[in-house]
Amino acid sequence: MNLLNKLDRYIIDKEYKIIIKKNSINIINFKEIKDFSSTKIVIKNEDNNTIVTGENLVVSKMQDNEILITGKIESIKL
């Protein structure tokens, strides 16, 4: 792998990531939101769906490929 490919992979990170924090979950590089309610949010990535369930779920931040979900998160299923 040459230097430009390494630099491109470092700058443009395309890996699907889930970052879990207290009362929030940050999902990076998702494809689409399949289902959305205050108790369940389904996020699609390349291979499968991520299902977040809980109470008072709210999308606090949303960009092109990043979403921050806050609320009382009870489970995350891949």
N, C-alpha and C positions, 0 to 999 in steps of 0.2 A: 504494500500500500504506500503510495507516495505521500509526500508532505501535504499537498493540496487536499487530497481526500481526507486525511486525518484532521486537518483544519476545518474542512467543511462539516464533518461529522461532529466536531466539537462545538462549532458555532450554531449549526442547525440541528438541534437534538430532536429526533423524530420518534424517540422511544415513548411508549405509553407508560405513564407513571401515575401512581396513587400515593399521595402524601396525607397521612392521617394525623390530625392534631386534636386537641381537646375541643369537642363540640363542633368540629369542622373537618371536611375532607376536600382536598384539592386534587383534581384529576387533570392531567396534562396530556395533550395529543390524542384527544378523543375524536371520533368521526361525527356523531350526532346524538341528540337527546331523543330517545325513543318514547319515553313515558315520563310524565311529571305530575306529581301531586304533593300535598303537604306530608304524606306518609310514605311515599315511594318515588324514587327517581331511577330510571333505567338509562344508562349511558352505553352507547355502542362504540367499540373500537374495531380494529382490523379483524380480529379473530372471534370475539365473543362479546357478551354484554356484562356490564357491572351493574348490580342491583343494590341500591342504597335504600334501606328502610329505617324508619324512625318516626319521630313526631315533630311537627312544626318545621319541616325541611324547607329551606329557602335558598334560592340561588343568589348568593351575595355578590358574586363577581363572575362575569362571563366575557371571555375574549374569543378570538377565532378558534383556538384549539385548547382553551383552558377554562375550567369551571370551578368555582368555590361554592361548596354546599355547606350551610350551617344549620344547626338545630340539634335536637336530641337524637343522635345517630345510634341506632340499636344494632344494625348488622350491615355487613358489606359482603356480597356474594359475587364471586367471579365466574 
